Amino acid sequence: MTRTISVAAIQTSYGSDMQANIDKTIALIREAVSQGAQVILPSELFQGPYFCVTQEEHWFTSAYPWRKHPAVVQLQPVARELGVAIPVSIFEREGPHYFNSMVMIDADGEALGVYRKSHIPDGPGYQEKYYFRPGDTGFKVWSTRFGRIGVGICWDQWYPEAARAMMLMGADVLMYPTAIGSEPHDETLDTAEPWRRAMQGHAVSNAVPVVGANRIGHETLTPEGQTFYGHSFIADHRGDLVEALDREEGVLVHTFDLDFIDRYRAAWGFFRDRRPELYGSLAAGRPTD
């Protein structure tokens, strides 16, 4: 029997009410399921506004242990009812430590574990180092009912090493929940297309489908606000956009033949021809003699 997988991305705006945001996400998950989706990706930190635009200590009260986070607790029975897998992006607290994390919920409602964002940005409008420690879990690939899913979080998506690491762990699909939009230091800079192209490159060089889910809308945690540009997409194993949104709310769904993609990847020889013994400078972080 041919192995297939139907993946989905959710694109929407979020307000300040956590419960309303979770309810809205559940409704869009149900919409994706009605279109045949099996693994459904909401965007990064979908429980509220993207608070990292500023440094405000009160936001630490919105973090929870990953097993007890309201989004995880409420999406587990939804995943079980609908028979779908859901990567859930959360603000996690573990003792005195805080992380930007993802909990993978499988189709039986089981939480398979947590991944903590590895690359933490720090710049105007994206001041994440104030809130989050660098992840300590390493990259992860999750064996779900429908296939092996690798998930990186937002800034992770710009790093080819992260994508390659998940592929070496056997990922069938790569997914990236995201919160990205306007750049406060340069109002003329629109990164929507480079953002897509970076991940399309991962699809090409790893021969793997890639799913990116971003938020939309203008959020007003600062006087000037920040606008999130959406552009969520699904790219195939060639890097071609097979499903895409602009700046509107919606869901994207696409089905892939995993057996065909496995053969395609083997035929291209990207993994056959790797030379790990030459890549020492990648781990050293500097040129080697």
Backbone torsions as a table, in degrees:
resi	resn	phi	psi	omega
1	MET	NA	134.3	179.7
2	THR	-69.0	134.6	175.7
3	ARG	-84.5	124.0	174.4
4	THR	-127.1	161.0	175.9
5	ILE	-144.1	136.1	177.8
6	SER	-110.9	115.6	-175.3
7	VAL	-110.8	157.2	-178.2
8	ALA	-142.7	152.0	171.5
9	ALA	-123.8	140.0	176.3
10	ILE	-105.5	132.7	175.9
11	GLN	-128.8	120.3	180.0
12	THR	-160.4	175.7	175.3
13	SER	-99.1	162.8	-179.2
14	TYR	-136.7	149.2	177.8
15	GLY	-110.3	-159.5	-174.4
16	SER	-89.4	-9.5	-176.9
17	ASP	-92.3	108.5	-176.5
18	MET	-57.8	-45.4	-177.4
19	GLN	-64.1	-40.7	177.9
20	ALA	-62.4	-37.3	179.2
21	ASN	-68.1	-41.2	177.6
22	ILE	-64.5	-44.0	179.0
23	ASP	-60.8	-42.0	179.4
24	LYS	-63.6	-40.5	178.9
25	THR	-65.2	-41.4	177.9
26	ILE	-61.1	-41.7	178.5
27	ALA	-61.7	-40.2	179.9
28	LEU	-73.1	-31.4	172.7
29	ILE	-61.6	-43.8	178.8
30	ARG	-63.6	-37.1	176.6
31	GLU	-63.6	-42.2	178.6
32	ALA	-63.5	-40.2	178.8
33	VAL	-63.2	-36.9	178.9
34	SER	-63.5	-19.5	177.2
35	GLN	-99.1	8.3	174.0
36	GLY	98.2	8.2	-176.1
37	ALA	-69.1	144.8	177.4
38	GLN	-115.7	-33.7	177.0
39	VAL	-125.2	119.3	-167.2
40	ILE	-122.7	124.5	-173.1
41	LEU	-107.9	108.8	167.0
42	PRO	-77.1	169.9	-178.4
43	SER	-83.1	176.8	-175.2
44	GLU	-67.3	134.1	173.7
45	LEU	49.4	48.9	-172.4
46	PHE	-73.1	-3.0	-177.4
47	GLN	-75.1	-10.5	-178.7
48	GLY	-166.7	-169.9	175.9
49	PRO	-66.7	160.5	176.6
50	TYR	-76.4	95.9	-170.3
51	PHE	-77.6	-12.2	-174.8
52	CYS	-74.0	2.5	175.6
53	VAL	-65.1	-22.7	178.8
54	THR	-135.4	174.0	174.9
55	GLN	-110.7	99.6	-176.8
56	GLU	-132.1	117.5	-171.5
57	GLU	-65.3	-22.5	-177.5
58	HIS	-64.5	-20.6	-179.7
59	TRP	-67.1	-21.1	179.5
60	PHE	-62.3	-22.3	178.8
61	THR	-72.6	-10.4	-180.0
62	SER	-92.6	5.2	177.4
63	ALA	-93.0	148.3	-179.3
64	TYR	-138.3	155.7	167.3
65	PRO	-56.5	143.1	-168.3
66	TRP	-63.7	-32.9	179.9
67	ARG	-71.9	-20.2	-175.2
68	LYS	-110.7	2.5	-178.7
69	HIS	-61.6	134.5	-178.6
70	PRO	-54.0	-36.4	179.8
71	ALA	-67.1	-40.9	178.6
72	VAL	-66.5	-49.0	-177.2
73	VAL	-60.2	-39.7	-177.4
74	GLN	-81.7	-27.0	-179.9
75	LEU	-85.1	-18.7	177.3
76	GLN	-59.9	-51.0	178.6
77	PRO	-66.8	-28.3	176.1
78	VAL	-66.0	-45.4	177.4
79	ALA	-60.1	-42.2	-179.8
80	ARG	-66.3	-44.3	180.0
81	GLU	-61.2	-44.8	-173.9
82	LEU	-90.0	-12.4	-178.6
83	GLY	68.0	44.7	-178.3
84	VAL	-129.9	159.3	174.6
85	ALA	-100.8	141.5	-175.6
86	ILE	-137.3	115.4	169.2
87	PRO	-79.0	123.0	-171.4
88	VAL	-113.9	113.5	179.4
89	SER	-84.4	129.7	-175.6
90	ILE	-140.7	163.0	166.6
91	PHE	-92.2	112.5	-172.1
92	GLU	-105.8	139.6	169.4
93	ARG	-114.4	129.4	171.7
94	GLU	-127.4	102.8	-174.3
95	GLY	58.8	-125.6	179.4
96	PRO	-87.6	3.9	-174.3
97	HIS	-105.1	148.4	-178.1
98	TYR	-128.3	138.5	-176.4
99	PHE	-137.4	154.5	166.5
100	ASN	-93.4	109.3	-164.6
101	SER	-127.7	166.9	176.0
102	MET	-135.2	130.1	176.3
103	VAL	-109.1	124.7	178.5
104	MET	-90.1	117.7	175.9
105	ILE	-102.0	125.2	179.7
106	ASP	-86.9	177.0	-171.1
107	ALA	-70.0	-11.9	174.3
108	ASP	-95.4	5.6	-179.7
109	GLY	88.2	-2.8	179.7
110	GLU	-74.4	135.5	172.1
111	ALA	-84.6	112.9	-172.6
112	LEU	-77.3	-17.3	-179.4
113	GLY	146.3	-171.4	-174.0
114	VAL	-126.1	142.1	167.9
115	TYR	-116.2	136.0	-180.0
116	ARG	-111.3	126.8	-175.1
117	LYS	-47.9	127.5	-174.0
118	SER	-83.3	-42.6	-176.0
119	HIS	-103.6	120.2	-175.3
120	ILE	-112.6	115.3	-178.6
121	PRO	-77.4	162.4	176.5
122	ASP	-153.7	106.1	-179.7
123	GLY	-171.8	177.0	-179.8
124	PRO	-54.3	123.8	178.6
125	GLY	85.6	-12.6	-177.6
126	TYR	-138.6	65.2	-172.1
127	GLN	-93.5	59.3	-171.1
128	GLU	-75.4	-24.6	-178.7
129	LYS	-66.2	-20.2	174.6
130	TYR	-66.5	-33.8	-173.1
131	TYR	-100.3	-36.5	-166.3
132	PHE	-117.7	137.3	165.9
133	ARG	-77.4	152.4	170.9
134	PRO	-60.2	140.1	-176.9
135	GLY	-58.6	145.2	-179.1
136	ASP	-116.5	13.0	-177.4
137	THR	-93.6	-15.7	-167.5
138	GLY	72.3	169.0	178.1
139	PHE	-69.7	151.7	-177.5
140	LYS	-136.3	150.5	171.6
141	VAL	-127.4	132.2	-170.7
142	TRP	-106.8	128.8	175.6
143	SER	-85.8	97.3	178.8
144	THR	-96.3	175.2	178.9
145	ARG	-58.3	-27.1	-170.6
146	PHE	-106.0	-11.0	-178.8
147	GLY	156.7	179.6	-178.0
148	ARG	-94.9	119.1	-171.6
149	ILE	-112.9	122.2	172.3
150	GLY	-98.2	133.7	-177.3
151	VAL	-130.0	121.8	167.7
152	GLY	-109.8	161.5	-175.6
153	ILE	-116.0	116.8	171.9
154	CYS	44.2	-100.8	-173.7
155	TRP	-56.1	-27.1	174.4
156	ASP	-55.2	-29.9	-170.8
157	GLN	-70.1	-15.3	-179.7
158	TRP	-85.2	-4.1	-173.1
159	TYR	-106.9	112.2	178.8
160	PRO	-62.8	-26.4	179.1
161	GLU	-63.1	-37.5	-179.7
162	ALA	-65.1	-45.7	178.8
163	ALA	-61.8	-45.2	-178.5
164	ARG	-65.0	-39.2	178.7
165	ALA	-60.6	-43.7	179.3
166	MET	-67.2	-34.0	176.8
167	MET	-66.9	-38.6	178.4
168	LEU	-67.1	-18.7	175.0
169	MET	-89.1	1.9	173.0
170	GLY	96.2	24.0	-179.2
171	ALA	-64.8	139.6	171.3
172	ASP	-91.5	-29.7	-178.1
173	VAL	-144.1	143.7	172.5
174	LEU	-109.0	137.0	-179.4
175	MET	-129.5	143.3	-178.2
176	TYR	-136.8	100.1	169.7
177	PRO	-72.3	140.5	-166.2
178	THR	-143.0	149.5	165.7
179	ALA	-134.4	100.7	-176.8
180	ILE	-145.4	142.9	-178.5
181	GLY	-165.6	-132.9	-173.8
182	SER	-67.0	152.9	-179.8
183	GLU	-107.5	110.0	-174.9
184	PRO	-58.5	-27.1	-178.0
185	HIS	-80.9	-11.0	-177.6
186	ASP	-153.9	94.9	-176.0
187	GLU	-66.2	-16.3	-179.3
188	THR	-88.5	-8.3	-174.8
189	LEU	-86.7	121.3	176.5
190	ASP	-120.4	111.0	-175.4
191	THR	-95.1	10.7	-173.9
192	ALA	-56.7	-48.0	-177.6
193	GLU	-72.6	-44.7	174.1
194	PRO	-58.7	-37.1	177.2
195	TRP	-57.1	-48.3	177.2
196	ARG	-63.3	-46.4	-173.7
197	ARG	-63.5	-33.7	178.0
198	ALA	-58.7	-44.1	-178.2
199	MET	-78.9	-31.6	172.9
200	GLN	-61.0	-34.1	175.4
201	GLY	-63.6	-38.9	175.4
202	HIS	-61.3	-40.2	179.4
203	ALA	-61.5	-45.8	-178.4
204	VAL	-62.9	-53.1	-169.7
205	SER	-77.8	-11.3	175.1
206	ASN	-114.6	-1.5	-178.2
207	ALA	50.0	58.6	-174.7
208	VAL	-145.0	142.5	172.2
209	PRO	-65.7	144.5	179.9
210	VAL	-129.6	136.7	179.5
211	VAL	-121.5	126.0	175.5
212	GLY	-119.5	126.1	179.9
213	ALA	-120.5	116.0	-178.9
214	ASN	-116.8	159.3	174.4
215	ARG	-87.7	168.0	174.4
216	ILE	-129.4	170.3	172.5
217	GLY	106.7	162.2	178.7
218	HIS	-99.4	120.7	-179.2
219	GLU	-109.2	144.2	-166.5
220	THR	-123.0	49.1	175.1
221	LEU	-78.0	-14.7	173.4
222	THR	-123.6	162.5	-178.9
223	PRO	-56.8	-39.7	-179.5
224	GLU	-81.5	-21.5	179.9
225	GLY	74.4	176.3	179.5
226	GLN	-142.7	133.9	-176.9
227	THR	-109.7	125.9	-180.0
228	PHE	-97.3	130.9	-164.3
229	TYR	-97.1	3.7	176.8
230	GLY	66.2	-119.8	-177.6
231	HIS	62.7	27.4	175.4
232	SER	-58.1	152.6	-172.5
233	PHE	-158.3	164.7	166.2
234	ILE	-126.8	124.3	177.1
235	ALA	-109.5	146.5	179.0
236	ASP	-88.1	-172.6	-175.9
237	HIS	-67.4	-12.2	175.0
238	ARG	-97.4	-3.6	-176.3
239	GLY	86.5	2.6	178.7
240	ASP	-76.1	140.5	176.1
241	LEU	-76.2	112.8	179.3
242	VAL	-97.1	-20.3	173.7
243	GLU	-145.7	140.3	-179.0
244	ALA	-158.7	148.4	172.0
245	LEU	-117.4	160.5	173.2
246	ASP	-97.1	-107.8	-177.7
247	ARG	-116.9	21.7	-179.4
248	GLU	-101.2	160.0	176.3
249	GLU	-74.4	145.7	175.9
250	GLY	165.9	-176.1	175.6
251	VAL	-125.8	149.7	175.5
252	LEU	-118.1	137.6	179.5
253	VAL	-137.1	137.1	176.7
254	HIS	-151.6	146.0	-179.8
255	THR	-109.4	135.5	178.9
256	PHE	-121.4	146.3	174.2
257	ASP	-91.1	102.7	-174.1
258	LEU	-70.4	-32.5	177.7
259	ASP	-65.3	-42.8	176.8
260	PHE	-61.4	-43.7	-178.0
261	ILE	-65.8	-37.7	175.8
262	ASP	-58.1	-44.9	179.9
263	ARG	-66.3	-41.4	178.5
264	TYR	-59.6	-45.6	-178.2
265	ARG	-63.7	-43.5	179.7
266	ALA	-63.2	-40.1	-177.9
267	ALA	-65.5	-33.3	179.6
268	TRP	-74.4	-24.7	173.2
269	GLY	76.2	16.1	-179.3
270	PHE	-59.0	-37.8	-177.2
271	PHE	-90.3	-28.2	173.4
272	ARG	-62.3	-39.5	-171.0
273	ASP	-96.4	7.4	176.7
274	ARG	-61.8	150.4	178.3
275	ARG	-127.2	71.8	-176.0
276	PRO	-55.5	-29.4	-179.0
277	GLU	-66.5	-14.1	179.1
278	LEU	-97.6	-2.3	-170.4
279	TYR	-101.3	20.5	-175.9
280	GLY	-57.8	-33.6	-178.1
281	SER	-65.7	-22.6	177.6
282	LEU	-64.4	-41.3	179.9
283	ALA	-80.6	-32.8	-178.3
284	ALA	-73.5	-25.9	-179.1
285	GLY	78.2	12.2	179.6
286	ARG	-157.3	160.9	177.2
287	PRO	-59.9	145.7	176.1
288	THR	-103.9	152.1	-179.3
289	ASP	-71.0	NA	NA
